[in-house]
Amino acid sequence: MPRRNLELIDKVWQHIQDHPEQHQQSAWIDIGSCGTAACFAGHTLLMSGYSPSDIMELLNHDGGVRKPAAKLLGLTRMECATLFRGDNTTAMLGLMVKDLQNGEKLLSCNQYEELADDE
Protein backbone atom coordinates (compact mmCIF):
# COMPACT_ATOMS: atom_id res chain seq x y z
CA MET A 1 0.00 0.00 0.00
CA PRO A 2 1.40 3.43 -0.87
CA ARG A 3 2.27 5.83 1.90
CA ARG A 4 -0.20 8.71 2.04
CA ASN A 5 1.23 12.17 1.52
CA LEU A 6 -0.74 13.85 4.30
CA GLU A 7 1.05 17.16 3.86
CA LEU A 8 -0.06 17.43 0.23
CA ILE A 9 -3.57 16.15 1.02
CA ASP A 10 -3.87 18.87 3.68
CA LYS A 11 -2.47 21.53 1.35
CA VAL A 12 -4.91 20.70 -1.45
CA TRP A 13 -7.86 20.51 0.94
CA GLN A 14 -6.95 23.85 2.53
CA HIS A 15 -6.70 25.47 -0.92
CA ILE A 16 -10.13 24.15 -1.88
CA GLN A 17 -11.61 25.55 1.33
CA ASP A 18 -9.85 28.91 0.95
CA HIS A 19 -10.65 29.29 -2.77
CA PRO A 20 -13.99 27.59 -3.48
CA GLU A 21 -14.29 29.53 -6.73
CA GLN A 22 -11.25 27.59 -8.02
CA HIS A 23 -12.76 24.20 -7.18
CA GLN A 24 -14.72 22.32 -9.82
CA GLN A 25 -14.85 18.63 -8.89
CA SER A 26 -16.47 17.67 -12.19
CA ALA A 27 -13.44 18.75 -14.28
CA TRP A 28 -9.80 17.72 -14.03
CA ILE A 29 -8.99 21.29 -15.01
CA ASP A 30 -10.99 24.12 -16.53
CA ILE A 31 -9.13 27.08 -17.92
CA GLY A 32 -11.77 29.77 -18.28
CA SER A 33 -11.89 33.52 -18.67
CA CYS A 34 -12.22 33.91 -14.89
CA GLY A 35 -9.18 31.80 -14.06
CA THR A 36 -8.36 28.16 -13.58
CA ALA A 37 -10.61 25.76 -11.70
CA ALA A 38 -9.78 22.15 -10.96
CA CYS A 39 -10.88 19.10 -9.02
CA PHE A 40 -8.97 17.58 -6.11
CA ALA A 41 -6.67 15.69 -8.51
CA GLY A 42 -6.10 18.76 -10.69
CA HIS A 43 -5.20 20.91 -7.70
CA THR A 44 -2.84 18.18 -6.51
CA LEU A 45 -0.92 18.48 -9.75
CA LEU A 46 -1.04 22.28 -9.80
CA MET A 47 0.35 22.43 -6.25
CA SER A 48 3.07 19.98 -7.23
CA GLY A 49 4.45 22.16 -10.00
CA TYR A 50 2.42 21.09 -13.02
CA SER A 51 1.18 23.92 -15.22
CA PRO A 52 -2.40 23.99 -16.53
CA SER A 53 -1.07 23.10 -20.00
CA ASP A 54 0.85 20.13 -18.51
CA ILE A 55 -2.40 18.88 -17.02
CA MET A 56 -4.28 19.38 -20.29
CA GLU A 57 -1.58 17.32 -22.03
CA LEU A 58 -1.99 14.51 -19.47
CA LEU A 59 -5.63 14.19 -20.49
CA ASN A 60 -4.41 12.75 -23.80
CA HIS A 61 -2.36 9.98 -22.17
CA ASP A 62 -3.23 6.66 -20.60
CA GLY A 63 -3.82 7.19 -16.89
CA GLY A 64 -4.57 10.86 -17.49
CA VAL A 65 -4.55 13.08 -14.43
CA ARG A 66 -5.66 10.36 -12.02
CA LYS A 67 -2.46 8.29 -12.10
CA PRO A 68 0.12 11.01 -11.32
CA ALA A 69 -2.18 12.67 -8.76
CA ALA A 70 -2.74 9.36 -6.98
CA LYS A 71 1.01 8.73 -6.91
CA LEU A 72 1.73 12.19 -5.49
CA LEU A 73 -0.93 11.75 -2.79
CA GLY A 74 0.09 8.17 -2.02
CA LEU A 75 -3.38 6.78 -2.68
CA THR A 76 -4.47 3.36 -3.83
CA ARG A 77 -6.48 2.96 -7.01
CA MET A 78 -9.68 2.54 -4.97
CA GLU A 79 -8.94 5.60 -2.82
CA CYS A 80 -8.36 7.82 -5.83
CA ALA A 81 -11.51 6.47 -7.50
CA THR A 82 -13.44 7.58 -4.42
CA LEU A 83 -11.69 10.91 -3.78
CA PHE A 84 -11.55 12.02 -7.42
CA ARG A 85 -15.19 11.21 -8.29
CA GLY A 86 -16.73 14.07 -10.20
CA ASP A 87 -19.91 14.45 -8.19
CA ASN A 88 -18.32 14.59 -4.74
CA THR A 89 -19.49 17.63 -2.83
CA THR A 90 -17.15 19.76 -0.75
CA ALA A 91 -18.74 18.32 2.40
CA MET A 92 -18.04 14.79 1.16
CA LEU A 93 -14.44 15.69 0.34
CA GLY A 94 -13.99 17.09 3.84
CA LEU A 95 -15.12 13.79 5.35
CA MET A 96 -12.83 11.84 3.03
CA VAL A 97 -9.83 14.01 3.84
CA LYS A 98 -10.54 13.57 7.55
CA ASP A 99 -10.53 9.79 7.14
CA LEU A 100 -7.30 9.91 5.11
CA GLN A 101 -5.66 12.08 7.77
CA ASN A 102 -6.74 9.62 10.47
CA GLY A 103 -5.29 6.66 8.59
CA GLU A 104 -8.73 5.18 7.92
CA LYS A 105 -9.87 3.31 4.83
CA LEU A 106 -12.19 5.36 2.68
CA LEU A 107 -15.85 4.46 2.71
CA SER A 108 -17.98 4.29 -0.42
CA CYS A 109 -19.09 7.54 -2.02
CA ASN A 110 -22.69 6.68 -1.13
CA GLN A 111 -21.73 6.42 2.54
CA TYR A 112 -20.00 9.81 2.41
CA GLU A 113 -23.04 11.28 0.71
CA GLU A 114 -25.24 10.03 3.55
CA LEU A 115 -22.81 11.27 6.21
CA ALA A 116 -22.57 14.70 4.56
CA ASP A 117 -26.37 14.94 4.45
CA ASP A 118 -26.50 14.18 8.19
CA GLU A 119 -24.23 17.11 9.08
N, C-alpha and C positions, 0 to 999 in steps of 0.2 A: 504494500500500500504506500502511495507517495506521502511524503511529509507535507502537511498543510503549511502554506506560507501565511501565517496569521497576520503578520505585519502588512502584507499587501492586501489581504482580505479586508482588514480594518481600514486601510487607506482608501480603497475603492468604495467601501460602504460609507465612510465619512464624506467622501466627495459627492456621492449620490444624495446624501441627506442635506449637505450644504448647498448643492446646486441642482435642485430637482428639475429645473428647466433644461438641464443637459442630460437628463436621464430619459431614455426611450427604450424600454425593455424589449419591445417588439422589433427592434432593428439593431443589427450588429454595430452599425455606424450610419449616421445620417448627417451628411454635410449640407446644411441648408443656408438660406440667406441670413438667418438669425444666429448662426454659429453651428457648432458640432454637437450632436446628441449621440449617445451610445447606450448600449445595454451594459450589464455587469461585466460581461466578457470584453466588450469593446473598451470600456473604461480601464479594465485590467491592462490591456495592451497599450492604451494611450499613456497610462501612468508608468509603464515599463519602458517607455522610449520609442514606441512605434508611432509613426505619423499617421494621420487619417488616410493618406494615400497608400501607405504600407498595408493598412487594414483592408482597404478596398481591394488591393492586389491579392491579399490572402483569400478573399471570397472566391477567387477563380481557381484555387488549389484544393486538392483533396485534404480534408480535415479543417479547411477554412479557418475561421477565427477560434472556434471551439478548442481545437487541439493545442495551439500555443498558449491560450489563456488558461486552460486546465493545467498545463505543465507549470506555468508560472505560479499558479495558486496552489499547486500540489494537491489537486483533486482527482478522484477516480472518475472513470467514464460515467458512472451512475450519478455521482455527485454533480458533475458539470451538467448532465442532462437535466437534473432537477433545478440547479441554481440558474442556469442560462435559459430556461424556458421562457418563451416570448410573452406569455400572459401572466407571469408572476407580478403581483402588485408590490408596491414598496413595503407594505406591511408584511407580506409573505417573505420578501427578501430579508427584512430585519430579523424575522424568526429563524430563517435559515442561517444567517450570519451568526446569530447567537449560538445556535447548535454547533456550527463549525468551530467557533471560538472555544466552546466548552468541550471539544473533542468528541462530540456525539455524532452518530450516524444521522444522515439526513432522512427525514420522513418522506412520504410521497407528497407530491404537489397538492393533491386533494386534501391531505391532512393539514398542510399549512394553510390552505384556503379556509378550512373550517376553523382552525385556531385563530387566524387573522380576523375572521368574522366575529369571533367570540370576544375579541378585545375591544 
